Amino acid sequence: MTIRTLLALPALALIAGPALASSDAAWDEFRDEVEKTCAALVTDPGEVAVEVNPFGSASYGAALVTLTTPQGSDRMICVFDKQTKAAELTAPFPPTE
């Protein structure tokens, strides 16, 4: 094993640590909370679909939010702060052609 590999091992442990430290039930609860919080931010009438990233990042949950109305669909990103539980939506992405 090289010295570079030995130095990288603690960093890898820190990156993997948050994903390994929580139970499946805790991750399910996290995903449910992100989904409900992000869906509640959409105030326009229409069908709302929320696709939650399974783990997010170390500090944030993330979800793709799609609002479908008779006029079309809007896609936005919801960012959820894991510590404060605050969330916000981006502006809709421009339509794809």
C-alpha positions as CSV (number, residue, x, y, z in Angstrom):
1,M,0.0,0.0,0.0
2,T,1.4,3.4,-0.9
3,I,1.5,6.4,1.4
4,R,-1.0,8.1,-0.7
5,T,-3.5,5.3,-0.2
6,L,-2.9,5.3,3.5
7,L,-3.6,9.1,3.6
8,A,-6.7,8.7,1.6
9,L,-8.3,6.1,3.9
10,P,-9.4,8.5,6.6
11,A,-11.0,10.8,4.0
12,L,-12.9,8.0,2.5
13,A,-14.2,7.0,6.0
14,L,-15.5,10.5,6.6
15,I,-17.3,10.6,3.2
16,A,-18.9,7.1,3.7
17,G,-19.6,7.7,7.4
18,P,-22.8,9.6,7.2
19,A,-24.3,7.1,4.8
20,L,-23.3,4.1,7.0
21,A,-24.2,5.7,10.3
22,S,-28.0,5.9,9.8
23,S,-30.5,3.0,9.8
24,D,-32.8,2.2,6.8
25,A,-35.7,3.5,8.9
26,A,-33.9,6.8,9.5
27,W,-33.2,7.3,5.8
28,D,-36.8,6.5,5.0
29,E,-37.9,9.1,7.5
30,F,-35.5,11.6,6.0
31,R,-36.8,10.9,2.4
32,D,-40.4,11.3,3.6
33,E,-39.6,14.6,5.3
34,V,-37.9,16.0,2.2
35,E,-40.8,14.9,0.0
36,K,-43.5,16.4,2.2
37,T,-41.6,19.6,2.8
38,C,-40.7,20.1,-0.8
39,A,-44.2,19.3,-2.1
40,A,-45.6,21.9,0.4
41,L,-43.5,24.6,-1.2
42,V,-45.5,24.4,-4.5
43,T,-48.4,26.8,-4.3
44,D,-49.6,26.7,-7.9
45,P,-52.5,24.3,-8.6
46,G,-51.6,21.2,-10.5
47,E,-50.2,17.7,-10.0
48,V,-46.9,17.7,-8.0
49,A,-44.4,14.9,-8.2
50,V,-41.3,14.9,-5.9
51,E,-38.3,12.7,-6.7
52,V,-36.0,12.7,-3.7
53,N,-32.3,12.0,-4.0
54,P,-31.9,9.0,-1.7
55,F,-29.2,10.5,0.6
56,G,-28.6,14.1,-0.5
57,S,-25.2,15.6,0.4
58,A,-23.6,15.8,3.8
59,S,-25.6,19.0,4.6
60,Y,-28.5,19.0,2.3
61,G,-31.3,16.9,0.9
62,A,-32.3,17.4,-2.7
63,A,-35.3,16.6,-4.8
64,L,-36.5,17.1,-8.3
65,V,-40.0,18.7,-8.2
66,T,-42.3,18.5,-11.2
67,L,-45.5,20.5,-11.4
68,T,-47.9,19.5,-14.2
69,T,-50.7,21.7,-15.3
70,P,-52.9,21.8,-18.4
71,Q,-50.4,24.4,-19.7
72,G,-47.4,22.1,-19.4
73,S,-44.8,21.0,-16.8
74,D,-42.3,22.9,-14.7
75,R,-39.2,21.2,-13.2
76,M,-37.5,22.7,-10.1
77,I,-34.9,21.6,-7.6
78,C,-35.8,21.6,-3.9
79,V,-32.9,22.1,-1.5
80,F,-33.5,20.9,2.1
81,D,-31.2,21.8,4.9
82,K,-30.7,18.7,7.0
83,Q,-29.8,20.7,10.2
84,T,-32.5,23.4,10.2
85,K,-35.1,21.5,8.1
86,A,-35.7,24.6,6.0
87,A,-36.3,24.1,2.3
88,E,-36.5,26.2,-0.8
89,L,-37.2,25.8,-4.5
90,T,-35.2,27.0,-7.5
91,A,-36.9,28.8,-10.3
92,P,-38.3,26.4,-13.0
93,F,-35.9,25.1,-15.5
94,P,-36.4,26.4,-19.0
95,P,-38.5,24.1,-21.3
96,T,-36.6,21.5,-23.2
97,E,-37.0,21.4,-26.9
